[in-house]
Each structure stands twice: as C-alpha cells, then as structure tokens.
Amino acid sequence: MKIHTSKDVQLALETGQPILALESTIIAHGMPFPDNLKFAQQGESLCRDQGVTPAMIAIINGEIHVGLEKDLLIFIAEDDGVRKTSRRELGIAISEKWHGATTVSSTMHIAHQLGISVFATGGIGGVHRG
C-alpha cells in the first residue's frame, strides 16, 4: 500500500516529532462547506500551536495521502464525490481510484502503517437506521 506523506509529516516522521493523525470524514460529510474547511484549518492550527504536526488522511484518485496540502484539503471539504471510506473499502478505493474521506477504522489503519500512534476523530458512530 503506497502512502504519500506531506513534507511536514515526512519531516516529523524522520525527526521523531509528535504527529496527530486526523480522519477526514468529518470534513467531507460532517459539516457543510465552508464551515467544514474552517473547522479543519482551525484544528490543524491548534495542533501546530502545540508543536504537533497534523496529519489529515484522505484518498485522492485512489492514492492515500497523509497530511493534506491546502488544495487537497479544500477538495475534500467541497467535492460532493468524496466517499466515506472505512478500512474494509480501502482496497476497492485504491483499485477503483476513488476520492475518499477516511473513517476511524481506515485512519487508524493507515496511521499505524506509518507508526503514528495517536489520532483524533470527530466522533465514533454506531448503528445507524436507514
């Protein structure tokens, strides 16, 4: 599984700096645009203020990205074609070249692959009717 990391995330991995993995479903599906983008940018800013590198995770054209540059963050926030992608859909998301927002399970799985041991989520769901 190939993973693209931003320059900031790569540097933090190489130097052992703290990194916080962030799921992207709350950005793509949890709030309307532009509130979702503002929320994401403020959250990432709070991380940086504390000396932590934010690592928002998403799938763009079937490629996993950890640490989104501004243009990719905007894309995830405003594009209606971004699919909610859990760990079980990662294979198909990659092979079918989806744009995907990561859930708790896919965020945790991808972060673990890179040795990132802490992540934040907008919420943990459960059983949903309908």
SVG drawing of the C-alpha trace seen along z (x, -y; Angstrom):
<svg xmlns="http://www.w3.org/2000/svg" viewBox="-34 -29 49 34">
<polyline fill="none" stroke="black" stroke-width="0.4" points="0.0,0.0 1.7,-3.2 1.2,-6.2 2.0,-9.8 3.1,-12.0 3.3,-15.7 6.6,-17.4 5.6,-18.3 4.5,-14.8 7.6,-13.3 9.9,-15.6 8.1,-14.8 8.4,-11.1 12.1,-11.4 12.8,-13.5 10.5,-11.8 8.3,-14.9 4.7,-14.4 2.1,-13.7 -1.7,-13.6 -3.5,-11.7 -6.9,-13.2 -9.8,-11.4 -11.4,-13.3 -14.9,-12.0 -16.0,-14.9 -14.7,-17.3 -16.2,-15.7 -19.5,-14.5 -19.9,-16.0 -20.4,-19.7 -21.4,-22.0 -18.9,-23.9 -17.3,-26.3 -17.7,-25.6 -16.0,-22.2 -12.9,-23.8 -12.7,-26.5 -13.0,-23.7 -10.2,-21.7 -7.9,-24.7 -8.5,-25.8 -7.9,-22.2 -4.7,-21.9 -3.6,-25.4 -4.3,-24.3 -2.1,-21.2 0.8,-23.4 0.4,-25.8 1.1,-22.9 4.1,-21.6 2.2,-18.8 2.2,-18.0 -1.4,-17.5 -1.8,-14.6 -5.2,-14.7 -5.7,-11.5 -7.7,-11.1 -7.7,-9.2 -7.4,-11.2 -7.7,-9.4 -7.1,-6.1 -3.9,-7.3 -3.6,-7.6 -2.4,-11.0 -1.3,-11.7 -1.0,-15.4 -3.1,-17.3 -1.8,-20.4 -4.2,-23.3 -5.6,-22.4 -6.3,-18.8 -8.0,-19.9 -10.2,-22.3 -11.0,-19.5 -12.1,-17.1 -14.2,-19.9 -16.1,-20.9 -16.4,-18.0 -19.6,-16.0 -18.0,-13.0 -15.8,-12.1 -16.9,-8.8 -16.8,-7.8 -14.1,-5.1 -13.6,-2.6 -10.8,-0.1 -12.9,2.5 -13.2,0.3 -9.6,-0.7 -8.7,1.9 -11.6,1.0 -11.0,-2.7 -7.4,-2.3 -8.2,0.0 -11.2,-2.0 -9.4,-5.3 -11.9,-6.8 -11.8,-10.1 -12.3,-9.0 -12.7,-10.5 -11.3,-8.3 -13.3,-6.9 -12.0,-5.9 -11.0,-2.4 -9.2,-3.5 -7.5,-6.4 -6.3,-4.1 -5.1,-1.5 -3.2,-4.0 -1.7,-5.8 -0.5,-2.5 1.3,-1.7 3.4,-4.9 4.0,-4.4 1.6,-7.2 0.1,-6.1 -2.3,-8.9 -5.3,-10.1 -8.4,-12.3 -11.9,-11.9 -15.0,-13.9 -17.0,-11.1 -17.4,-7.4 -20.6,-6.2 -22.6,-3.1 -25.6,-1.5 -27.5,-3.9 -31.0,-3.3 -31.8,-3.9"/>
</svg>
